[in-house]
């Protein structure tokens, strides 16, 4: 009969912990967006650091407007807004066009 002595080397212990952490992180991942506009909205939120209270507005705009329009506004915002808060400029562009 074999007796489990546990890890015999320190490197084995670290390897076991890394495997356990990897399996837990796979379980806690968020599901992929169901629609393309959700993915676009998440990208806009990430790139412009949209605050929490404005995130729902980004989802609404991405759902209602064409993808090409949103991407154009995003690119214009990145190019033209160097100072201040770029998310405010993004919403000005979306609302004026």
C-alpha positions as a Python dict, from the first residue, in 0.01 Angstrom:
ca = {
    (1, 'X'): (0, 0, 0),
    (2, 'X'): (133, 344, -102),
    (3, 'X'): (120, 629, 144),
    (4, 'X'): (71, 981, 11),
    (5, 'X'): (348, 1186, 171),
    (6, 'X'): (250, 1507, -9),
    (7, 'X'): (499, 1714, -204),
    (8, 'X'): (856, 1618, -132),
    (9, 'X'): (1013, 1921, -296),
    (10, 'X'): (933, 2286, -260),
    (11, 'X'): (896, 2318, -638),
    (12, 'X'): (622, 2054, -636),
    (13, 'X'): (431, 2255, -377),
    (14, 'X'): (449, 2570, -592),
    (15, 'X'): (344, 2371, -899),
    (16, 'X'): (38, 2234, -717),
    (17, 'X'): (-64, 2579, -599),
    (18, 'X'): (-27, 2724, -949),
    (19, 'X'): (-246, 2448, -1095),
    (20, 'X'): (-509, 2504, -827),
    (21, 'X'): (-512, 2880, -887),
    (22, 'X'): (-541, 2829, -1265),
    (23, 'X'): (-841, 2600, -1226),
    (24, 'X'): (-1013, 2848, -993),
    (25, 'X'): (-956, 3141, -1229),
    (26, 'X'): (-1116, 2946, -1515),
    (27, 'X'): (-1428, 2900, -1307),
    (28, 'X'): (-1454, 3268, -1216),
    (29, 'X'): (-1427, 3401, -1573),
    (30, 'X'): (-1714, 3602, -1708),
    (31, 'X'): (-1906, 3458, -2000),
    (32, 'X'): (-1841, 3601, -2343),
    (33, 'X'): (-2077, 3876, -2461),
    (34, 'X'): (-2386, 3745, -2637),
    (35, 'X'): (-2397, 4023, -2896),
    (36, 'X'): (-2130, 4208, -3093),
    (37, 'X'): (-2247, 4545, -2961),
    (38, 'X'): (-2181, 4427, -2604),
    (39, 'X'): (-1824, 4343, -2695),
    (40, 'X'): (-1785, 4686, -2855),
    (41, 'X'): (-1929, 4855, -2545),
    (42, 'X'): (-1686, 4669, -2320),
    (43, 'X'): (-1399, 4778, -2544),
    (44, 'X'): (-1510, 5144, -2529),
    (45, 'X'): (-1546, 5123, -2150),
    (46, 'X'): (-1198, 4979, -2115),
    (47, 'X'): (-1020, 5214, -2355),
    (48, 'X'): (-1179, 5536, -2230),
    (49, 'X'): (-1195, 5444, -1860),
    (50, 'X'): (-1567, 5511, -1842),
    (51, 'X'): (-1685, 5558, -1480),
    (52, 'X'): (-1938, 5314, -1336),
    (53, 'X'): (-2232, 5552, -1347),
    (54, 'X'): (-2198, 5601, -1726),
    (55, 'X'): (-2147, 5240, -1834),
    (56, 'X'): (-2513, 5173, -1902),
    (57, 'X'): (-2517, 5472, -2139),
    (58, 'X'): (-2230, 5318, -2335),
    (59, 'X'): (-2423, 4993, -2373),
    (60, 'X'): (-2731, 5185, -2488),
    (61, 'X'): (-2538, 5385, -2748),
    (62, 'X'): (-2360, 5075, -2879),
    (63, 'X'): (-2692, 4895, -2913),
    (64, 'X'): (-2870, 5177, -3096),
    (65, 'X'): (-2596, 5316, -3322),
    (66, 'X'): (-2404, 5135, -3598),
    (67, 'X'): (-2069, 4979, -3511),
    (68, 'X'): (-1881, 5189, -3767),
    (69, 'X'): (-2018, 5509, -3614),
    (70, 'X'): (-1915, 5409, -3261),
    (71, 'X'): (-1567, 5308, -3377),
    (72, 'X'): (-1528, 5640, -3561),
    (73, 'X'): (-1629, 5831, -3247),
    (74, 'X'): (-1390, 5623, -3039),
    (75, 'X'): (-1100, 5691, -3276),
    (76, 'X'): (-1181, 6063, -3293),
    (77, 'X'): (-1190, 6076, -2915),
    (78, 'X'): (-850, 5912, -2885),
    (79, 'X'): (-697, 6148, -3141),
    (80, 'X'): (-853, 6476, -3032),
    (81, 'X'): (-896, 6455, -2656),
    (82, 'X'): (-553, 6462, -2496),
    (83, 'X'): (-649, 6648, -2176),
    (84, 'X'): (-932, 6599, -1935),
    (85, 'X'): (-1175, 6313, -1937),
    (86, 'X'): (-1206, 6146, -2278),
    (87, 'X'): (-1537, 5977, -2197),
    (88, 'X'): (-1714, 6317, -2185),
    (89, 'X'): (-1578, 6402, -2529),
    (90, 'X'): (-1692, 6061, -2658),
    (91, 'X'): (-2051, 6129, -2546),
    (92, 'X'): (-2043, 6476, -2706),
    (93, 'X'): (-1941, 6320, -3036),
    (94, 'X'): (-2206, 6050, -3015),
    (95, 'X'): (-2483, 6298, -2937),
    (96, 'X'): (-2392, 6558, -3201),
    (97, 'X'): (-2374, 6325, -3500),
}
